[in-house]
Every structure is written in structure tokens, then in C-alpha cells.
């Protein structure tokens, strides 16, 4: 776990658990979720971290429809997370 030397042990444990939850039945979701986790999660607000965890609880088809903009969700914090997932370079 040397890849995150500045993170606490608790953060590393949480990241490990979240990595497991990012593993989905749809490879594209794996990539999008894992990318967000690695690049944005720890630097996000507590509200965005909670929103990410709640998004992970959604079923794959609905989550994929949100990522693909086929569906929308009325939650500001979830939309912040989804926008970062859709635009990984921002």
C-alpha cells in the first residue's frame, strides 16, 4: 500500500473496501467508479464521499443510466460526483 504514503491507515482500509464495491458486473462501471475513487474520493467533501458511497449502493443498470445521462437524479452531491465520473480530467 505504498502508493498512498500520506494517507492514514483508516483511509487506506476505507479505500480497500470501496475498491471492492467498485467492482461491478459491467466493466465500464468498474473503470468509471475506480477512476473516481483513485483520483477524487479522498480529496472530496464529506458530502461527496457520502454521495459516492450511496451511488455504489445503486443497481448497475440504474447507475449506468446515470453515468450515461440517460437518467437523472435530484441530489446535488450525487450530481457533483457523477459529473466528475463523466469528466475524469476535471
mmCIF file as gemmi writes it, N, C-alpha and C atoms, coordinates in Angstrom:
data_model
loop_
_atom_site.group_PDB
_atom_site.id
_atom_site.type_symbol
_atom_site.label_atom_id
_atom_site.label_alt_id
_atom_site.label_comp_id
_atom_site.label_asym_id
_atom_site.label_entity_id
_atom_site.label_seq_id
_atom_site.pdbx_PDB_ins_code
_atom_site.Cartn_x
_atom_site.Cartn_y
_atom_site.Cartn_z
_atom_site.occupancy
_atom_site.B_iso_or_equiv
_atom_site.pdbx_formal_charge
_atom_site.auth_seq_id
_atom_site.auth_asym_id
_atom_site.pdbx_PDB_model_num
ATOM 1 N N . UNK Axp A 1 ? 0.816 -1.189 0 1 0 ? 1 A 1
ATOM 2 C CA . UNK Axp A 1 ? 0 0 0 1 0 ? 1 A 1
ATOM 3 C C . UNK Axp A 1 ? 0.858 1.251 0 1 0 ? 1 A 1
ATOM 4 N N . UNK Axp A 2 ? 2.016 1.172 -0.513 1 0 ? 2 A 1
ATOM 5 C CA . UNK Axp A 2 ? 2.926 2.302 -0.552 1 0 ? 2 A 1
ATOM 6 C C . UNK Axp A 2 ? 2.487 3.381 -1.53 1 0 ? 2 A 1
ATOM 7 N N . UNK Axp A 3 ? 1.486 3.094 -2.386 1 0 ? 3 A 1
ATOM 8 C CA . UNK Axp A 3 ? 1.045 4.065 -3.372 1 0 ? 3 A 1
ATOM 9 C C . UNK Axp A 3 ? 0.404 5.297 -2.745 1 0 ? 3 A 1
ATOM 10 N N . UNK Axp A 4 ? -0.04 5.234 -1.506 1 0 ? 4 A 1
ATOM 11 C CA . UNK Axp A 4 ? -0.667 6.346 -0.804 1 0 ? 4 A 1
ATOM 12 C C . UNK Axp A 4 ? 0.053 6.6 0.527 1 0 ? 4 A 1
ATOM 13 N N . UNK Axp A 5 ? 1.334 6.977 0.471 1 0 ? 5 A 1
ATOM 14 C CA . UNK Axp A 5 ? 2.097 7.074 1.718 1 0 ? 5 A 1
ATOM 15 C C . UNK Axp A 5 ? 1.599 8.154 2.673 1 0 ? 5 A 1
ATOM 16 N N . UNK Axp A 6 ? 0.861 9.137 2.201 1 0 ? 6 A 1
ATOM 17 C CA . UNK Axp A 6 ? 0.428 10.223 3.073 1 0 ? 6 A 1
ATOM 18 C C . UNK Axp A 6 ? -0.937 9.971 3.699 1 0 ? 6 A 1
ATOM 19 N N . UNK Axp A 7 ? -1.562 8.87 3.375 1 0 ? 7 A 1
ATOM 20 C CA . UNK Axp A 7 ? -2.892 8.579 3.905 1 0 ? 7 A 1
ATOM 21 C C . UNK Axp A 7 ? -2.808 7.769 5.197 1 0 ? 7 A 1
ATOM 22 N N . UNK Axp A 8 ? -3.789 7.976 6.042 1 0 ? 8 A 1
ATOM 23 C CA . UNK Axp A 8 ? -3.836 7.246 7.3 1 0 ? 8 A 1
ATOM 24 C C . UNK Axp A 8 ? -4.219 5.796 7.058 1 0 ? 8 A 1
ATOM 25 N N . UNK Axp A 9 ? -3.997 4.993 8.057 1 0 ? 9 A 1
ATOM 26 C CA . UNK Axp A 9 ? -4.365 3.582 7.957 1 0 ? 9 A 1
ATOM 27 C C . UNK Axp A 9 ? -5.872 3.427 7.761 1 0 ? 9 A 1
ATOM 28 N N . UNK Axp A 10 ? -6.66 4.243 8.452 1 0 ? 10 A 1
ATOM 29 C CA . UNK Axp A 10 ? -8.124 4.195 8.3 1 0 ? 10 A 1
ATOM 30 C C . UNK Axp A 10 ? -8.54 4.529 6.874 1 0 ? 10 A 1
ATOM 31 N N . UNK Axp A 11 ? -7.891 5.534 6.276 1 0 ? 11 A 1
ATOM 32 C CA . UNK Axp A 11 ? -8.212 5.897 4.889 1 0 ? 11 A 1
ATOM 33 C C . UNK Axp A 11 ? -7.859 4.756 3.94 1 0 ? 11 A 1
ATOM 34 N N . UNK Axp A 12 ? -6.741 4.113 4.175 1 0 ? 12 A 1
ATOM 35 C CA . UNK Axp A 12 ? -6.337 3.002 3.319 1 0 ? 12 A 1
ATOM 36 C C . UNK Axp A 12 ? -7.294 1.823 3.442 1 0 ? 12 A 1
ATOM 37 N N . UNK Axp A 13 ? -7.761 1.562 4.65 1 0 ? 13 A 1
ATOM 38 C CA . UNK Axp A 13 ? -8.738 0.485 4.852 1 0 ? 13 A 1
ATOM 39 C C . UNK Axp A 13 ? -10.039 0.826 4.135 1 0 ? 13 A 1
ATOM 40 N N . UNK Axp A 14 ? -10.483 2.085 4.275 1 0 ? 14 A 1
ATOM 41 C CA . UNK Axp A 14 ? -11.708 2.51 3.6 1 0 ? 14 A 1
ATOM 42 C C . UNK Axp A 14 ? -11.564 2.4 2.086 1 0 ? 14 A 1
ATOM 43 N N . UNK Axp A 15 ? -10.426 2.846 1.552 1 0 ? 15 A 1
ATOM 44 C CA . UNK Axp A 15 ? -10.192 2.737 0.11 1 0 ? 15 A 1
ATOM 45 C C . UNK Axp A 15 ? -10.235 1.285 -0.353 1 0 ? 15 A 1
ATOM 46 N N . UNK Axp A 16 ? -9.66 0.413 0.413 1 0 ? 16 A 1
ATOM 47 C CA . UNK Axp A 16 ? -9.666 -1.008 0.068 1 0 ? 16 A 1
ATOM 48 C C . UNK Axp A 16 ? -11.091 -1.551 -0.013 1 0 ? 16 A 1
ATOM 49 N N . UNK Axp A 17 ? -11.911 -1.189 0.96 1 0 ? 17 A 1
ATOM 50 C CA . UNK Axp A 17 ? -13.31 -1.634 0.955 1 0 ? 17 A 1
ATOM 51 C C . UNK Axp A 17 ? -14.07 -1.038 -0.224 1 0 ? 17 A 1
ATOM 52 N N . UNK Axp A 18 ? -13.829 0.232 -0.484 1 0 ? 18 A 1
ATOM 53 C CA . UNK Axp A 18 ? -14.523 0.88 -1.595 1 0 ? 18 A 1
ATOM 54 C C . UNK Axp A 18 ? -14.08 0.318 -2.944 1 0 ? 18 A 1
ATOM 55 N N . UNK Axp A 19 ? -12.804 -0.027 -3.073 1 0 ? 19 A 1
ATOM 56 C CA . UNK Axp A 19 ? -12.333 -0.661 -4.317 1 0 ? 19 A 1
ATOM 57 C C . UNK Axp A 19 ? -13.141 -1.925 -4.597 1 0 ? 19 A 1
ATOM 58 N N . UNK Axp A 20 ? -13.403 -2.682 -3.556 1 0 ? 20 A 1
ATOM 59 C CA . UNK Axp A 20 ? -14.181 -3.905 -3.717 1 0 ? 20 A 1
ATOM 60 C C . UNK Axp A 20 ? -15.605 -3.583 -4.19 1 0 ? 20 A 1
ATOM 61 N N . UNK Axp A 21 ? -16.203 -2.53 -3.627 1 0 ? 21 A 1
ATOM 62 C CA . UNK Axp A 21 ? -17.565 -2.142 -4.012 1 0 ? 21 A 1
ATOM 63 C C . UNK Axp A 21 ? -17.625 -1.537 -5.41 1 0 ? 21 A 1
ATOM 64 N N . UNK Axp A 22 ? -16.489 -1.086 -5.921 1 0 ? 22 A 1
ATOM 65 C CA . UNK Axp A 22 ? -16.443 -0.541 -7.282 1 0 ? 22 A 1
ATOM 66 C C . UNK Axp A 22 ? -16.438 -1.648 -8.333 1 0 ? 22 A 1
ATOM 67 N N . UNK Axp A 23 ? -16.189 -2.865 -7.911 1 0 ? 23 A 1
ATOM 68 C CA . UNK Axp A 23 ? -16.195 -3.994 -8.849 1 0 ? 23 A 1
ATOM 69 C C . UNK Axp A 23 ? -17.641 -4.327 -9.196 1 0 ? 23 A 1
ATOM 70 N N . UNK Axp A 24 ? -17.98 -4.154 -10.446 1 0 ? 24 A 1
ATOM 71 C CA . UNK Axp A 24 ? -19.364 -4.304 -10.878 1 0 ? 24 A 1
ATOM 72 C C . UNK Axp A 24 ? -19.468 -5.369 -11.955 1 0 ? 24 A 1
ATOM 73 N N . UNK Axp A 25 ? -20.703 -5.661 -12.326 1 0 ? 25 A 1
ATOM 74 C CA . UNK Axp A 25 ? -20.947 -6.621 -13.401 1 0 ? 25 A 1
ATOM 75 C C . UNK Axp A 25 ? -20.698 -6.036 -14.774 1 0 ? 25 A 1
ATOM 76 N N . UNK Axp A 26 ? -20.555 -4.729 -14.839 1 0 ? 26 A 1
ATOM 77 C CA . UNK Axp A 26 ? -20.322 -4.033 -16.105 1 0 ? 26 A 1
ATOM 78 C C . UNK Axp A 26 ? -18.924 -3.41 -16.042 1 0 ? 26 A 1
ATOM 79 N N . UNK Axp A 27 ? -18.036 -3.843 -16.905 1 0 ? 27 A 1
ATOM 80 C CA . UNK Axp A 27 ? -16.641 -3.396 -16.882 1 0 ? 27 A 1
ATOM 81 C C . UNK Axp A 27 ? -16.529 -1.878 -16.974 1 0 ? 27 A 1
ATOM 82 N N . UNK Axp A 28 ? -17.382 -1.255 -17.793 1 0 ? 28 A 1
ATOM 83 C CA . UNK Axp A 28 ? -17.326 0.197 -17.938 1 0 ? 28 A 1
ATOM 84 C C . UNK Axp A 28 ? -17.583 0.903 -16.606 1 0 ? 28 A 1
ATOM 85 N N . UNK Axp A 29 ? -18.49 0.353 -15.814 1 0 ? 29 A 1
ATOM 86 C CA . UNK Axp A 29 ? -18.738 0.922 -14.483 1 0 ? 29 A 1
ATOM 87 C C . UNK Axp A 29 ? -17.542 0.717 -13.576 1 0 ? 29 A 1
ATOM 88 N N . UNK Axp A 30 ? -16.91 -0.443 -13.661 1 0 ? 30 A 1
ATOM 89 C CA . UNK Axp A 30 ? -15.686 -0.69 -12.884 1 0 ? 30 A 1
ATOM 90 C C . UNK Axp A 30 ? -14.679 0.431 -13.127 1 0 ? 30 A 1
ATOM 91 N N . UNK Axp A 31 ? -14.475 0.74 -14.388 1 0 ? 31 A 1
ATOM 92 C CA . UNK Axp A 31 ? -13.469 1.728 -14.771 1 0 ? 31 A 1
ATOM 93 C C . UNK Axp A 31 ? -13.856 3.114 -14.268 1 0 ? 31 A 1
ATOM 94 N N . UNK Axp A 32 ? -15.091 3.517 -14.492 1 0 ? 32 A 1
ATOM 95 C CA . UNK Axp A 32 ? -15.546 4.853 -14.102 1 0 ? 32 A 1
ATOM 96 C C . UNK Axp A 32 ? -15.511 5.013 -12.579 1 0 ? 32 A 1
ATOM 97 N N . UNK Axp A 33 ? -16.025 4.032 -11.866 1 0 ? 33 A 1
ATOM 98 C CA . UNK Axp A 33 ? -16.062 4.11 -10.411 1 0 ? 33 A 1
ATOM 99 C C . UNK Axp A 33 ? -14.662 4.08 -9.805 1 0 ? 33 A 1
ATOM 100 N N . UNK Axp A 34 ? -13.83 3.181 -10.29 1 0 ? 34 A 1
ATOM 101 C CA . UNK Axp A 34 ? -12.464 3.062 -9.772 1 0 ? 34 A 1
ATOM 102 C C . UNK Axp A 34 ? -11.653 4.321 -10.058 1 0 ? 34 A 1
ATOM 103 N N . UNK Axp A 35 ? -11.852 4.891 -11.235 1 0 ? 35 A 1
ATOM 104 C CA . UNK Axp A 35 ? -11.152 6.12 -11.588 1 0 ? 35 A 1
ATOM 105 C C . UNK Axp A 35 ? -11.534 7.246 -10.626 1 0 ? 35 A 1
ATOM 106 N N . UNK Axp A 36 ? -12.826 7.39 -10.35 1 0 ? 36 A 1
ATOM 107 C CA . UNK Axp A 36 ? -13.266 8.419 -9.406 1 0 ? 36 A 1
ATOM 108 C C . UNK Axp A 36 ? -12.658 8.161 -8.024 1 0 ? 36 A 1
ATOM 109 N N . UNK Axp A 37 ? -12.721 6.927 -7.591 1 0 ? 37 A 1
ATOM 110 C CA . UNK Axp A 37 ? -12.2 6.578 -6.27 1 0 ? 37 A 1
ATOM 111 C C . UNK Axp A 37 ? -10.729 6.967 -6.142 1 0 ? 37 A 1
ATOM 112 N N . UNK Axp A 38 ? -9.94 6.599 -7.119 1 0 ? 38 A 1
ATOM 113 C CA . UNK Axp A 38 ? -8.498 6.832 -7.039 1 0 ? 38 A 1
ATOM 114 C C . UNK Axp A 38 ? -8.107 8.296 -7.221 1 0 ? 38 A 1
ATOM 115 N N . UNK Axp A 39 ? -8.847 9.023 -8.039 1 0 ? 39 A 1
ATOM 116 C CA . UNK Axp A 39 ? -8.443 10.399 -8.366 1 0 ? 39 A 1
ATOM 117 C C . UNK Axp A 39 ? -9.148 11.475 -7.545 1 0 ? 39 A 1
ATOM 118 N N . UNK Axp A 40 ? -10.345 11.201 -7.048 1 0 ? 40 A 1
ATOM 119 C CA . UNK Axp A 40 ? -11.125 12.27 -6.439 1 0 ? 40 A 1
ATOM 120 C C . UNK Axp A 40 ? -11.618 11.995 -5.025 1 0 ? 40 A 1
ATOM 121 N N . UNK Axp A 41 ? -11.855 10.756 -4.678 1 0 ? 41 A 1
ATOM 122 C CA . UNK Axp A 41 ? -12.576 10.444 -3.447 1 0 ? 41 A 1
ATOM 123 C C . UNK Axp A 41 ? -11.97 11.083 -2.195 1 0 ? 41 A 1
ATOM 124 N N . UNK Axp A 42 ? -10.703 10.847 -1.925 1 0 ? 42 A 1
ATOM 125 C CA . UNK Axp A 42 ? -10.106 11.33 -0.678 1 0 ? 42 A 1
ATOM 126 C C . UNK Axp A 42 ? -10.027 12.853 -0.591 1 0 ? 42 A 1
ATOM 127 N N . UNK Axp A 43 ? -10.021 13.52 -1.731 1 0 ? 43 A 1
ATOM 128 C CA . UNK Axp A 43 ? -9.962 14.982 -1.741 1 0 ? 43 A 1
ATOM 129 C C . UNK Axp A 43 ? -11.345 15.617 -1.833 1 0 ? 43 A 1
ATOM 130 N N . UNK Axp A 44 ? -12.381 14.806 -1.846 1 0 ? 44 A 1
ATOM 131 C CA . UNK Axp A 44 ? -13.743 15.31 -1.955 1 0 ? 44 A 1
ATOM 132 C C . UNK Axp A 44 ? -14.287 15.703 -0.59 1 0 ? 44 A 1
ATOM 133 N N . UNK Axp A 45 ? -15.335 16.501 -0.625 1 0 ? 45 A 1
ATOM 134 C CA . UNK Axp A 45 ? -16.004 16.881 0.615 1 0 ? 45 A 1
ATOM 135 C C . UNK Axp A 45 ? -16.649 15.651 1.25 1 0 ? 45 A 1
ATOM 136 N N . UNK Axp A 46 ? -16.958 15.767 2.508 1 0 ? 46 A 1
ATOM 137 C CA . UNK Axp A 46 ? -17.623 14.657 3.196 1 0 ? 46 A 1
ATOM 138 C C . UNK Axp A 46 ? -18.955 14.341 2.521 1 0 ? 46 A 1
ATOM 139 N N . UNK Axp A 47 ? -19.674 15.376 2.079 1 0 ? 47 A 1
ATOM 140 C CA . UNK Axp A 47 ? -20.96 15.152 1.391 1 0 ? 47 A 1
ATOM 141 C C . UNK Axp A 47 ? -20.772 14.38 0.099 1 0 ? 47 A 1
ATOM 142 N N . UNK Axp A 48 ? -19.711 14.701 -0.641 1 0 ? 48 A 1
ATOM 143 C CA . UNK Axp A 48 ? -19.437 13.978 -1.887 1 0 ? 48 A 1
ATOM 144 C C . UNK Axp A 48 ? -19.005 12.546 -1.605 1 0 ? 48 A 1
ATOM 145 N N . UNK Axp A 49 ? -18.252 12.332 -0.529 1 0 ? 49 A 1
ATOM 146 C CA . UNK Axp A 49 ? -17.865 10.967 -0.175 1 0 ? 49 A 1
ATOM 147 C C . UNK Axp A 49 ? -19.099 10.136 0.174 1 0 ? 49 A 1
ATOM 148 N N . UNK Axp A 50 ? -20.008 10.721 0.915 1 0 ? 50 A 1
ATOM 149 C CA . UNK Axp A 50 ? -21.26 10.026 1.259 1 0 ? 50 A 1
ATOM 150 C C . UNK Axp A 50 ? -22.059 9.754 -0.007 1 0 ? 50 A 1
ATOM 151 N N . UNK Axp A 51 ? -22.136 10.743 -0.892 1 0 ? 51 A 1
ATOM 152 C CA . UNK Axp A 51 ? -22.879 10.577 -2.146 1 0 ? 51 A 1
ATOM 153 C C . UNK Axp A 51 ? -22.285 9.44 -2.975 1 0 ? 51 A 1
ATOM 154 N N . UNK Axp A 52 ? -20.95 9.358 -3.034 1 0 ? 52 A 1
ATOM 155 C CA . UNK Axp A 52 ? -20.295 8.279 -3.776 1 0 ? 52 A 1
ATOM 156 C C . UNK Axp A 52 ? -20.676 6.918 -3.198 1 0 ? 52 A 1
ATOM 157 N N . UNK Axp A 53 ? -20.626 6.813 -1.884 1 0 ? 53 A 1
ATOM 158 C CA . UNK Axp A 53 ? -20.988 5.544 -1.237 1 0 ? 53 A 1
ATOM 159 C C . UNK Axp A 53 ? -22.449 5.189 -1.522 1 0 ? 53 A 1
ATOM 160 N N . UNK Axp A 54 ? -23.325 6.183 -1.538 1 0 ? 54 A 1
ATOM 161 C CA . UNK Axp A 54 ? -24.737 5.927 -1.841 1 0 ? 54 A 1
ATOM 162 C C . UNK Axp A 54 ? -24.909 5.516 -3.302 1 0 ? 54 A 1
ATOM 163 N N . UNK Axp A 55 ? -24.146 6.115 -4.2 1 0 ? 55 A 1
ATOM 164 C CA . UNK Axp A 55 ? -24.203 5.715 -5.609 1 0 ? 55 A 1
ATOM 165 C C . UNK Axp A 55 ? -23.765 4.264 -5.767 1 0 ? 55 A 1
ATOM 166 N N . UNK Axp A 56 ? -22.788 3.846 -4.977 1 0 ? 56 A 1
ATOM 167 C CA . UNK Axp A 56 ? -22.318 2.458 -5.054 1 0 ? 56 A 1
ATOM 168 C C . UNK Axp A 56 ? -23.403 1.462 -4.652 1 0 ? 56 A 1
ATOM 169 N N . UNK Axp A 57 ? -24.411 1.919 -3.925 1 0 ? 57 A 1
ATOM 170 C CA . UNK Axp A 57 ? -25.49 1.036 -3.489 1 0 ? 57 A 1
ATOM 171 C C . UNK Axp A 57 ? -26.548 0.826 -4.58 1 0 ? 57 A 1
ATOM 172 N N . UNK Axp A 58 ? -26.484 1.63 -5.647 1 0 ? 58 A 1
ATOM 173 C CA . UNK Axp A 58 ? -27.473 1.52 -6.718 1 0 ? 58 A 1
ATOM 174 C C . UNK Axp A 58 ? -27.204 0.288 -7.577 1 0 ? 58 A 1
ATOM 175 N N . UNK Axp A 59 ? -28.245 -0.19 -8.197 1 0 ? 59 A 1
ATOM 176 C CA . UNK Axp A 59 ? -28.101 -1.325 -9.115 1 0 ? 59 A 1
ATOM 177 C C . UNK Axp A 59 ? -27.373 -0.865 -10.377 1 0 ? 59 A 1
ATOM 178 N N . UNK Axp A 60 ? -26.627 -1.78 -10.976 1 0 ? 60 A 1
ATOM 179 C CA . UNK Axp A 60 ? -25.813 -1.456 -12.144 1 0 ? 60 A 1
ATOM 180 C C . UNK Axp A 60 ? -26.591 -0.773 -13.276 1 0 ? 60 A 1
ATOM 181 N N . UNK Axp A 61 ? -27.755 -1.29 -13.691 1 0 ? 61 A 1
ATOM 182 C CA . UNK Axp A 61 ? -28.445 -0.635 -14.819 1 0 ? 61 A 1
ATOM 183 C C . UNK Axp A 61 ? -28.807 0.825 -14.538 1 0 ? 61 A 1
ATOM 184 N N . UNK Axp A 62 ? -29.269 1.109 -13.32 1 0 ? 62 A 1
ATOM 185 C CA . UNK Axp A 62 ? -29.634 2.483 -12.984 1 0 ? 62 A 1
ATOM 186 C C . UNK Axp A 62 ? -28.394 3.363 -12.889 1 0 ? 62 A 1
ATOM 187 N N . UNK Axp A 63 ? -27.348 2.861 -12.255 1 0 ? 63 A 1
ATOM 188 C CA . UNK Axp A 63 ? -26.112 3.625 -12.138 1 0 ? 63 A 1
ATOM 189 C C . UNK Axp A 63 ? -25.532 3.905 -13.519 1 0 ? 63 A 1
ATOM 190 N N . UNK Axp A 64 ? -25.567 2.926 -14.401 1 0 ? 64 A 1
ATOM 191 C CA . UNK Axp A 64 ? -25.06 3.117 -15.752 1 0 ? 64 A 1
ATOM 192 C C . UNK Axp A 64 ? -25.89 4.166 -16.489 1 0 ? 64 A 1
ATOM 193 N N . UNK Axp A 65 ? -27.201 4.155 -16.28 1 0 ? 65 A 1
ATOM 194 C CA . UNK Axp A 65 ? -28.05 5.148 -16.947 1 0 ? 65 A 1
ATOM 195 C C . UNK Axp A 65 ? -27.753 6.559 -16.434 1 0 ? 65 A 1
ATOM 196 N N . UNK Axp A 66 ? -27.371 6.691 -15.179 1 0 ? 66 A 1
ATOM 197 C CA . UNK Axp A 66 ? -26.978 7.994 -14.639 1 0 ? 66 A 1
ATOM 198 C C . UNK Axp A 66 ? -25.652 8.46 -15.24 1 0 ? 66 A 1
ATOM 199 N N . UNK Axp A 67 ? -24.702 7.552 -15.317 1 0 ? 67 A 1
ATOM 200 C CA . UNK Axp A 67 ? -23.387 7.883 -15.876 1 0 ? 67 A 1
ATOM 201 C C . UNK Axp A 67 ? -23.506 8.256 -17.352 1 0 ? 67 A 1
ATOM 202 N N . UNK Axp A 68 ? -24.4 7.589 -18.059 1 0 ? 68 A 1
ATOM 203 C CA . UNK Axp A 68 ? -24.577 7.832 -19.497 1 0 ? 68 A 1
ATOM 204 C C . UNK Axp A 68 ? -25.547 8.984 -19.79 1 0 ? 68 A 1
ATOM 205 N N . UNK Axp A 69 ? -26.056 9.626 -18.763 1 0 ? 69 A 1
ATOM 206 C CA . UNK Axp A 69 ? -27.027 10.729 -18.903 1 0 ? 69 A 1
ATOM 207 C C . UNK Axp A 69 ? -28.351 10.294 -19.511 1 0 ? 69 A 1
ATOM 208 N N . UNK Axp A 70 ? -28.688 9.026 -19.392 1 0 ? 70 A 1
ATOM 209 C CA . UNK Axp A 70 ? -29.998 8.56 -19.829 1 0 ? 70 A 1
ATOM 210 C C . UNK Axp A 70 ? -31.043 8.809 -18.75 1 0 ? 70 A 1
ATOM 211 N N . UNK Axp A 71 ? -30.581 8.967 -17.544 1 0 ? 71 A 1
ATOM 212 C CA . UNK Axp A 71 ? -31.454 9.195 -16.394 1 0 ? 71 A 1
ATOM 213 C C . UNK Axp A 71 ? -30.821 10.281 -15.544 1 0 ? 71 A 1
ATOM 214 N N . UNK Axp A 72 ? -31.621 10.875 -14.663 1 0 ? 72 A 1
ATOM 215 C CA . UNK Axp A 72 ? -31.131 11.959 -13.81 1 0 ? 72 A 1
ATOM 216 C C . UNK Axp A 72 ? -31.568 11.71 -12.377 1 0 ? 72 A 1
ATOM 217 N N . UNK Axp A 73 ? -30.831 12.299 -11.461 1 0 ? 73 A 1
ATOM 218 C CA . UNK Axp A 73 ? -31.111 12.145 -10.043 1 0 ? 73 A 1
ATOM 219 C C . UNK Axp A 73 ? -31.15 13.545 -9.427 1 0 ? 73 A 1
ATOM 220 N N . UNK Axp A 74 ? -32.1 13.774 -8.551 1 0 ? 74 A 1
ATOM 221 C CA . UNK Axp A 74 ? -32.262 15.08 -7.92 1 0 ? 74 A 1
ATOM 222 C C . UNK Axp A 74 ? -31.521 15.134 -6.589 1 0 ? 74 A 1
ATOM 223 N N . UNK Axp A 75 ? -30.205 15.116 -6.67 1 0 ? 75 A 1
ATOM 224 C CA . UNK Axp A 75 ? -29.363 15.205 -5.475 1 0 ? 75 A 1
ATOM 225 C C . UNK Axp A 75 ? -28.092 15.929 -5.884 1 0 ? 75 A 1
ATOM 226 N N . UNK Axp A 76 ? -27.892 17.105 -5.329 1 0 ? 76 A 1
ATOM 227 C CA . UNK Axp A 76 ? -26.773 17.953 -5.702 1 0 ? 76 A 1
ATOM 228 C C . UNK Axp A 76 ? -25.431 17.252 -5.524 1 0 ? 76 A 1
ATOM 229 N N . UNK Axp A 77 ? -25.228 16.6 -4.403 1 0 ? 77 A 1
ATOM 230 C CA . UNK Axp A 77 ? -23.936 15.972 -4.122 1 0 ? 77 A 1
ATOM 231 C C . UNK Axp A 77 ? -23.686 14.772 -5.028 1 0 ? 77 A 1
ATOM 232 N N . UNK Axp A 78 ? -24.724 14.011 -5.299 1 0 ? 78 A 1
ATOM 233 C CA . UNK Axp A 78 ? -24.56 12.876 -6.219 1 0 ? 78 A 1
ATOM 234 C C . UNK Axp A 78 ? -24.249 13.381 -7.622 1 0 ? 78 A 1
ATOM 235 N N . UNK Axp A 79 ? -24.869 14.497 -8.01 1 0 ? 79 A 1
ATOM 236 C CA . UNK Axp A 79 ? -24.598 15.06 -9.329 1 0 ? 79 A 1
ATOM 237 C C . UNK Axp A 79 ? -23.171 15.58 -9.447 1 0 ? 79 A 1
ATOM 238 N N . UNK Axp A 80 ? -22.621 16.123 -8.377 1 0 ? 80 A 1
ATOM 239 C CA . UNK Axp A 80 ? -21.216 16.546 -8.386 1 0 ? 80 A 1
ATOM 240 C C . UNK Axp A 80 ? -20.324 15.34 -8.647 1 0 ? 80 A 1
ATOM 241 N N . UNK Axp A 81 ? -20.588 14.253 -7.941 1 0 ? 81 A 1
ATOM 242 C CA . UNK Axp A 81 ? -19.8 13.026 -8.108 1 0 ? 81 A 1
ATOM 243 C C . UNK Axp A 81 ? -19.976 12.479 -9.519 1 0 ? 81 A 1
ATOM 244 N N . UNK Axp A 82 ? -21.213 12.403 -9.984 1 0 ? 82 A 1
ATOM 245 C CA . UNK Axp A 82 ? -21.47 11.88 -11.331 1 0 ? 82 A 1
ATOM 246 C C . UNK Axp A 82 ? -20.779 12.723 -12.399 1 0 ? 82 A 1
ATOM 247 N N . UNK Axp A 83 ? -20.782 14.031 -12.24 1 0 ? 83 A 1
ATOM 248 C CA . UNK Axp A 83 ? -20.118 14.895 -13.217 1 0 ? 83 A 1
ATOM 249 C C . UNK Axp A 83 ? -18.62 14.645 -13.246 1 0 ? 83 A 1
ATOM 250 N N . UNK Axp A 84 ? -18.02 14.404 -12.101 1 0 ? 84 A 1
ATOM 251 C CA . UNK Axp A 84 ? -16.589 14.078 -12.08 1 0 ? 84 A 1
ATOM 252 C C . UNK Axp A 84 ? -16.334 12.71 -12.701 1 0 ? 84 A 1
ATOM 253 N N . UNK Axp A 85 ? -17.262 11.79 -12.515 1 0 ? 85 A 1
ATOM 254 C CA . UNK Axp A 85 ? -17.117 10.475 -13.151 1 0 ? 85 A 1
ATOM 255 C C . UNK Axp A 85 ? -17.179 10.601 -14.666 1 0 ? 85 A 1
ATOM 256 N N . UNK Axp A 86 ? -18.087 11.444 -15.139 1 0 ? 86 A 1
ATOM 257 C CA . UNK Axp A 86 ? -18.286 11.612 -16.582 1 0 ? 86 A 1
ATOM 258 C C . UNK Axp A 86 ? -17.174 12.417 -17.233 1 0 ? 86 A 1
ATOM 259 N N . UNK Axp A 87 ? -16.519 13.254 -16.449 1 0 ? 87 A 1
ATOM 260 C CA . UNK Axp A 87 ? -15.447 14.122 -16.94 1 0 ? 87 A 1
ATOM 261 C C . UNK Axp A 87 ? -14.209 13.907 -16.077 1 0 ? 87 A 1
ATOM 262 N N . UNK Axp A 88 ? -13.542 12.786 -16.269 1 0 ? 88 A 1
ATOM 263 C CA . UNK Axp A 88 ? -12.456 12.412 -15.351 1 0 ? 88 A 1
ATOM 264 C C . UNK Axp A 88 ? -11.263 13.356 -15.345 1 0 ? 88 A 1
ATOM 265 N N . UNK Axp A 89 ? -11.16 14.252 -16.325 1 0 ? 89 A 1
ATOM 266 C CA . UNK Axp A 89 ? -9.994 15.134 -16.399 1 0 ? 89 A 1
ATOM 267 C C . UNK Axp A 89 ? -10.24 16.48 -15.72 1 0 ? 89 A 1
ATOM 268 N N . UNK Axp A 90 ? -11.426 16.647 -15.113 1 0 ? 90 A 1
ATOM 269 C CA . UNK Axp A 90 ? -11.723 17.911 -14.429 1 0 ? 90 A 1
ATOM 270 C C . UNK Axp A 90 ? -11.323 17.852 -12.984 1 0 ? 90 A 1
